[in-house]
Amino acid sequence: MKRKVGPKGQIVIPKEIRDTLNLRVGVSLVFSVSGKVIELRPEPTPDEVLRKFFAVRGKKLRKRVDWKAILDEEYKVPAGK
């Protein structure tokens, strides 16, 4: 699917994609750039963040966990921001 960028930098996400990803009015989207590729994904809901935050993933937590680094990596926050 193709869409043109409007005069204010706007694009319309096709209805099929909005329906598939359950994108509704007011949903926040997260942009990231890698080279010449733009990645666009829905911002996780508070429930999703908590589920990931508390997920042990089969490991016992016996040492300090750097949650900030984990979340920065998950959402690709540039260093120093």
N, C-alpha and C positions, 0 to 999 in steps of 0.2 A: 504494500500500500504506500502511496505517496501523498504528501500534503505540502502545500506551499507555505512559507513563512509570511505572515501578514506584515503590514507597515509598522506595527508596534512590536514585532517579534513574536507574535502569537501564532500558535498552530492549533488545529482541532484534532483531537485524538479520535480516530474512527470509533463509531458506536460499537462495533463488534469487539474491539479491544477494551473499551470502557466496560462493557457488559461482562467480558471474560474476567477482568480484574476487579470487578465490582467497584469501579470508580464512580463516585457520586459527587454532586455539587458540594464543595467545601473540603474535599479530600486534599491533603497536602502531598506534594510530590517532591522527591529528592532527585536532584541532578548531580551527575558526576561526569567527568571528562577524562578519557584515556586516549592520548594521541588525538586522532580525528574522530573518535567515537564518543557520542553522547549517550549516557545511560540514564534512563528515567524510570523511577519506580515509586510506588506508593510509600509514603512514610509509614512505618509500622505503628499499629495501634498501641495504646498503653498496655493492653493485655499481651500483645506479642513481645513487647520489650521486656515485660516482667517474666514471661515464659523463657525467653532467651537468657535473661539475667540470672534466673534461678536454676537453669538447666545444668545439671552436673555432668552430663554426657559420659557417664560411666566412670568418672574419676572421683576419688575421694578428695575433699578439700582439706588438706592438712597444712597447706602453706598459703601465704598471702597471694591473692589473685588481683592482678592489675586490670580491673573492670574497665577503666578508662581506655586503656590500650586495646582491649577486646572490642569495645564499642566503636572506638575510632577506626579500627581495622574493618569492622563490619560495615560501617557507614562511610568509610574512606574519607575521614576528616583530615585535611592537610595538616602537617606538623606546624605547631605554633599558633593554631587557631582556637 
